[in-house]
Amino acid sequence: MQHELLSMEIKMSCQKIVCRNTRRNAYTHVVQLIAILVLCSHASFAADAPGDPATRLAQILAAKGTITPAELTQVENAAAENRVKLLATLLRDKHILDSGDLAKLSIPTDSAAQPQSTAAVAEGPSSASPASTAPTTVAASSSNALSAPQQANPAERAEANAGKHTPVTLYGTLLFNAGFDSAGVNLEDAPSIVAKPGSSSIARTQSFFETPRQTRVGLRLNPTPVAGAELTGDFEIDAYSTDAPFTNGANMGLFRLRLAYGRLDWHNVALEIGQDWSIFAPLNPASLAMYAVAEFNGSGNPWIRLPQIRLEAKKTLNPANRLLYQIAASDPNDGDYPATFVGTRPPGAGELGRMPAIESRVAWTVSAKDRDFTLGFSGRYGRGRNIGTTGTATVVQPVDSWGAAIDYSLPFTNVFNLTGEAYIGRALGIYNVAAGEDIGPVGTPGGHGVLSRGGWIQPQFNLNKQWQFNVGYGIDNPSARDVAIGARNRNQNYFGNFIYKWTTNINLSLEYRRLITAFRNQPFATARANQFTFSAAYLF
């Protein structure tokens, strides 16, 4: 029966090539013919052999540019019994195979392995990833979500009944962190700022912690045809919001919303509505210790997930050069929302500006030697009002929140990748720039927004398929004239980690972080802390 099916597919594919004599159509059907030949022969070989047909075919298609190096890695890292399903799904999403071809290969279209995105730095949803890549020529949303080893491919697509039998994929990371802090910090398990000496009775006290609260879980809407586009979406939460208000509530983390959006992808245009990663300064370093909040948080890495209406467009200049343009109208929050728990939500300075904030980014990607080199430029502008009192008078001071950033991802070799960002801007507290002091009291120099500049850089070494080594440095440097004497005016972070991919689903990590926080005109108050963290993650 297999031989008859194989002969039929060869005959049909040859007829298609003859009837469609354009170079493009001929190439498409030649690739389709190769796919059918190898996939149909899958049953004749041992599935777990090093040179199994699915892996060999994926390597051929990657060499021809039909699939990306990241997709090749997905196939190679997948369980042997799932490689055919995964490769067939990739070819279907590229319109090389259709649902009829998958049916002939005994691969149901509603249970084919769903490919996941591969982050430029290390992972998909972040820091990376990234929400999974929708089958479109426009870059997937959450392009900045790059923060840990890539999401594991599930053996089968999980389906849930969302009211109308809508298929969704369950994914997540069960993460356990344990660590030691050498001094007082703002967040024991994921610190970004060191406590000023003398500011509290525990400012210089050492501590130890264990926690699973950086665990995350999400539901991803599988691609669904709508109005000539593909509809995808994501809903993701983690347990990093706060602890339950009980005397024994330290280990009862409350869930918080991370992602909640829907996205329509056409050929070169995409529309997205909901909460997703900001397109301003979109990259994140690779870390399992800082998984719920981004590495270099408060020390050179502007990051946030925001409610937004986003439009994207992509232009392919030639096979080696691509341009991506993104623009979004986002929530105008300037990061001055009170940190204490309250039952109301008063408008902040940005929301009092009575207009959405505008974010925009253009990225240029050059493909060379199966690697993508990307350079991006992004900006943000929001108009706000700072309202306070001077004596008995009410004073309104305008706040222009603006920022400009450059980001880069440069995979010079298969082993070495250099990634980073640099920025300058004012009143960027929502991105954890000059966090907690980005807008000063009215009547002060910082009342119209604190100016800050900084950035981060991360050299990454992929020693082999299992071992990854990352090092990096980040700095946030607010303008001294805009902050009060004794306020924080420089925050630095050095880090290094080893990430070991024990299996496709299990990752282990050891990380060291060195935090240094300086205060204006108080050089003897500079605070320093060391953190050591062990992390164990199960990705599904």
DRENGU-413445 format. One line per 5 residues: number of its first residue (from 1); for each residue z, y, x of C-alpha. Coordinates in steps of 0.5 Angstrom, whole numbers. Layout:
N
NUM = Z,Y,X | ... .
// end
This chain:
540
1 = 0,0,0 | 2,5,6 | -5,3,9 | -9,5,2 | -5,11,2 .
6 = -6,13,9 | -14,12,8 | -14,16,2 | -11,22,5 | -15,22,11 .
11 = -21,22,6 | -19,27,2 | -17,32,8 | -24,31,11 | -27,33,5 .
16 = -23,39,4 | -25,41,12 | -32,40,10 | -32,44,4 | -28,49,7 .
21 = -32,51,13 | -28,57,15 | -24,57,21 | -17,58,18 | -18,53,12 .
26 = -21,48,17 | -15,49,21 | -10,49,15 | -13,42,13 | -13,39,20 .
31 = -5,41,21 | -4,38,14 | -8,32,16 | -4,31,22 | 2,32,18 .
36 = 0,26,13 | -2,21,19 | 5,22,22 | 9,22,16 | 6,16,13 .
41 = 7,12,19 | 15,14,19 | 17,8,16 | 13,4,22 | 18,7,27 .
46 = 25,7,28 | 28,13,25 | 33,14,31 | 28,13,37 | 28,19,42 .
51 = 21,20,40 | 20,19,33 | 14,21,29 | 18,27,26 | 20,30,32 .
56 = 14,29,36 | 10,32,30 | 15,38,30 | 14,39,37 | 6,39,36 .
61 = 6,44,31 | 11,49,35 | 6,49,40 | 1,51,36 | 5,56,33 .
66 = 5,53,26 | 13,53,26 | 18,57,30 | 22,55,36 | 28,56,31 .
71 = 25,51,26 | 23,46,32 | 31,46,34 | 33,45,26 | 28,39,26 .
76 = 31,36,33 | 38,37,31 | 38,34,24 | 40,27,23 | 35,22,24 .
81 = 34,20,17 | 33,27,15 | 28,30,20 | 22,28,15 | 25,31,9 .
86 = 26,37,13 | 20,38,17 | 16,36,10 | 20,42,7 | 18,47,12 .
91 = 11,45,12 | 11,46,4 | 14,53,5 | 9,55,9 | 4,52,4 .
96 = 1,47,9 | 4,41,4 | 5,42,-3 | 9,39,-8 | 4,33,-10 .
101 = 4,32,-2 | 11,31,-2 | 11,26,-8 | 6,22,-5 | 11,22,1 .
106 = 16,19,-4 | 20,26,-2 | 22,29,-9 | 21,37,-9 | 28,38,-12 .
111 = 32,34,-6 | 28,36,0 | 32,38,6 | 33,45,5 | 32,49,12 .
116 = 37,54,15 | 36,60,19 | 37,60,26 | 41,66,29 | 38,70,35 .
121 = 45,70,38 | 48,64,35 | 48,63,28 | 46,64,21 | 51,67,16 .
126 = 56,71,20 | 56,72,24 | 50,70,24 | 47,68,21 | 45,69,16 .
131 = 44,68,9 | 38,62,10 | 31,65,11 | 27,65,5 | 20,62,5 .
136 = 17,69,6 | 13,73,11 | 18,78,11 | 25,77,15 | 30,74,11 .
141 = 36,79,9 | 42,79,13 | 38,79,19 | 45,82,22 | 49,76,20 .
146 = 49,73,27 | 56,71,29 | 57,63,31 | 54,57,32 | 48,56,27 .
151 = 49,53,20 | 49,45,20 | 43,42,15 | 46,39,9 | 44,31,9 .
156 = 42,33,2 | 41,39,-2 | 47,40,-7 | 45,42,-14 | 50,45,-19 .
161 = 49,47,-26 | 49,54,-26 | 49,54,-34 | 41,53,-34 | 40,48,-29 .
166 = 39,53,-24 | 39,49,-17 | 44,52,-12 | 46,50,-5 | 53,49,-3 .
171 = 55,51,4 | 61,54,8 | 65,53,14 | 72,50,15 | 75,54,20 .
176 = 82,53,24 | 84,58,29 | 90,58,33 | 92,63,39 | 97,67,43 .
181 = 97,75,43 | 101,78,49 | 103,84,45 | 103,88,38 | 96,88,35 .
186 = 93,91,28 | 91,84,26 | 95,78,29 | 89,73,29 | 83,77,29 .
191 = 86,84,33 | 81,90,34 | 87,95,36 | 93,95,40 | 99,98,38 .
196 = 102,104,42 | 108,103,46 | 114,105,42 | 111,105,36 | 115,99,33 .
201 = 120,94,35 | 115,89,36 | 109,93,39 | 110,90,46 | 112,83,43 .
206 = 108,76,44 | 106,72,38 | 103,65,37 | 99,64,30 | 95,58,27 .
211 = 91,60,21 | 85,57,17 | 84,64,13 | 77,65,16 | 74,59,13 .
216 = 68,61,8 | 64,58,3 | 58,60,-1 | 53,58,-6 | 46,60,-5 .
221 = 40,60,-10 | 34,56,-8 | 28,59,-8 | 25,60,-15 | 18,63,-17 .
226 = 19,69,-21 | 13,74,-22 | 9,72,-17 | 15,72,-12 | 21,67,-10 .
231 = 27,69,-12 | 33,67,-8 | 41,69,-8 | 47,68,-5 | 55,69,-7 .
236 = 60,68,-1 | 67,69,-1 | 73,67,5 | 80,67,5 | 81,73,9 .
241 = 83,79,4 | 91,79,4 | 96,74,4 | 100,72,-3 | 106,77,-4 .
246 = 111,72,-4 | 116,70,2 | 113,64,4 | 106,67,2 | 103,68,10 .
251 = 99,62,9 | 97,63,2 | 91,67,3 | 87,71,-3 | 80,70,-3 .
256 = 75,76,-2 | 68,78,-4 | 63,77,2 | 56,77,-1 | 53,77,-8 .
261 = 46,79,-8 | 39,77,-11 | 33,78,-7 | 25,77,-9 | 20,76,-4 .
266 = 13,77,-4 | 8,76,2 | 9,82,6 | 14,86,1 | 22,84,-1 .
271 = 26,87,-6 | 34,86,-6 | 40,88,-10 | 47,87,-9 | 52,86,-3 .
276 = 49,84,3 | 50,86,11 | 48,93,12 | 41,94,16 | 45,100,20 .
281 = 46,97,27 | 45,90,24 | 47,85,30 | 54,81,31 | 56,77,38 .
286 = 57,70,37 | 65,68,36 | 69,63,32 | 75,67,34 | 72,73,30 .
291 = 69,70,24 | 71,73,18 | 71,80,22 | 65,81,27 | 67,81,35 .
296 = 68,88,38 | 70,90,31 | 73,97,32 | 70,97,39 | 63,99,39 .
301 = 60,94,34 | 59,98,27 | 58,93,22 | 60,92,14 | 57,89,8 .
306 = 55,94,3 | 53,94,-5 | 46,96,-4 | 38,97,-7 | 34,95,-1 .
311 = 26,95,0 | 23,91,6 | 16,91,8 | 13,87,14 | 6,88,18 .
316 = 3,83,23 | -1,87,28 | -3,81,31 | 0,74,33 | 4,76,38 .
321 = 7,83,35 | 10,84,28 | 13,90,25 | 19,90,20 | 21,96,16 .
326 = 27,97,11 | 30,102,7 | 37,102,3 | 41,106,-2 | 48,104,-1 .
331 = 55,105,-4 | 57,112,0 | 64,109,2 | 66,113,8 | 71,108,10 .
336 = 77,112,8 | 79,108,2 | 87,107,2 | 89,100,6 | 95,99,2 .
341 = 94,95,-5 | 93,99,-11 | 91,98,-18 | 86,104,-19 | 80,106,-15 .
346 = 80,113,-13 | 73,116,-11 | 73,117,-3 | 70,123,1 | 63,119,1 .
351 = 63,118,-7 | 65,125,-8 | 58,127,-5 | 55,124,-12 | 49,121,-8 .
356 = 48,114,-5 | 48,113,2 | 41,112,5 | 40,107,11 | 34,105,14 .
361 = 31,101,20 | 25,99,24 | 24,93,28 | 19,91,33 | 18,84,35 .
366 = 14,81,40 | 13,73,41 | 12,71,48 | 13,64,50 | 16,61,44 .
371 = 21,67,44 | 22,73,40 | 24,79,43 | 26,84,38 | 28,92,39 .
376 = 30,96,33 | 32,103,31 | 36,104,25 | 40,110,22 | 45,112,16 .
381 = 46,119,12 | 51,120,7 | 53,127,4 | 61,127,2 | 66,132,1 .
386 = 73,132,4 | 78,135,-1 | 85,137,1 | 90,143,0 | 92,148,5 .
391 = 99,152,3 | 98,152,-5 | 90,153,-4 | 85,147,-6 | 80,146,0 .
396 = 73,143,0 | 70,141,6 | 63,138,7 | 63,131,10 | 56,129,13 .
401 = 56,122,15 | 51,120,19 | 49,115,25 | 43,113,29 | 43,106,33 .
406 = 39,102,37 | 39,94,37 | 36,89,42 | 35,81,42 | 32,79,49 .
411 = 31,72,50 | 29,72,57 | 29,64,58 | 31,58,54 | 38,59,57 .
416 = 39,66,58 | 39,71,52 | 41,79,52 | 44,82,46 | 47,89,44 .
421 = 47,95,40 | 49,103,42 | 50,108,37 | 52,115,36 | 55,118,29 .
426 = 60,122,25 | 64,119,19 | 62,112,20 | 69,109,18 | 66,104,14 .
431 = 63,101,20 | 69,101,23 | 67,106,28 | 74,111,29 | 77,106,24 .
436 = 82,109,20 | 81,116,23 | 74,118,22 | 75,124,17 | 81,128,19 .
441 = 85,133,14 | 82,139,12 | 82,145,16 | 82,141,22 | 76,140,27 .
446 = 75,132,25 | 76,135,17 | 68,134,17 | 68,128,20 | 70,125,27 .
451 = 64,124,32 | 64,118,36 | 59,114,40 | 59,107,43 | 56,100,43 .
456 = 57,93,46 | 53,88,50 | 53,80,50 | 50,76,55 | 49,69,52 .
461 = 48,62,56 | 45,56,53 | 47,51,58 | 44,45,54 | 44,43,46 .
466 = 52,43,46 | 55,48,51 | 54,55,50 | 57,61,54 | 58,68,52 .
471 = 61,74,55 | 61,81,53 | 64,88,53 | 64,93,47 | 67,101,47 .
476 = 68,106,41 | 69,113,44 | 71,118,39 | 70,125,41 | 77,128,43 .
481 = 76,135,40 | 76,131,33 | 82,127,33 | 89,130,34 | 93,129,40 .
486 = 96,122,40 | 91,119,36 | 87,114,38 | 80,116,42 | 78,110,46 .
491 = 78,103,44 | 75,97,49 | 74,90,48 | 72,85,54 | 71,77,51 .
496 = 69,71,54 | 68,64,50 | 65,57,51 | 63,54,44 | 62,46,44 .
501 = 57,43,39 | 61,37,39 | 56,34,33 | 51,38,28 | 57,39,24 .
506 = 63,40,28 | 64,46,33 | 70,47,38 | 71,54,42 | 76,57,47 .
511 = 76,65,47 | 79,70,51 | 79,77,49 | 82,83,53 | 84,89,49 .
516 = 85,96,51 | 87,102,47 | 88,109,49 | 91,115,46 | 89,123,47 .
521 = 93,126,52 | 97,121,53 | 95,116,59 | 102,113,60 | 101,110,52 .
526 = 95,106,54 | 96,100,50 | 93,93,53 | 93,86,50 | 91,79,52 .
531 = 89,74,46 | 87,67,47 | 84,63,41 | 82,55,40 | 78,54,34 .
536 = 75,48,31 | 70,49,25 | 66,44,21 | 60,47,18 | 57,44,12 .
// end
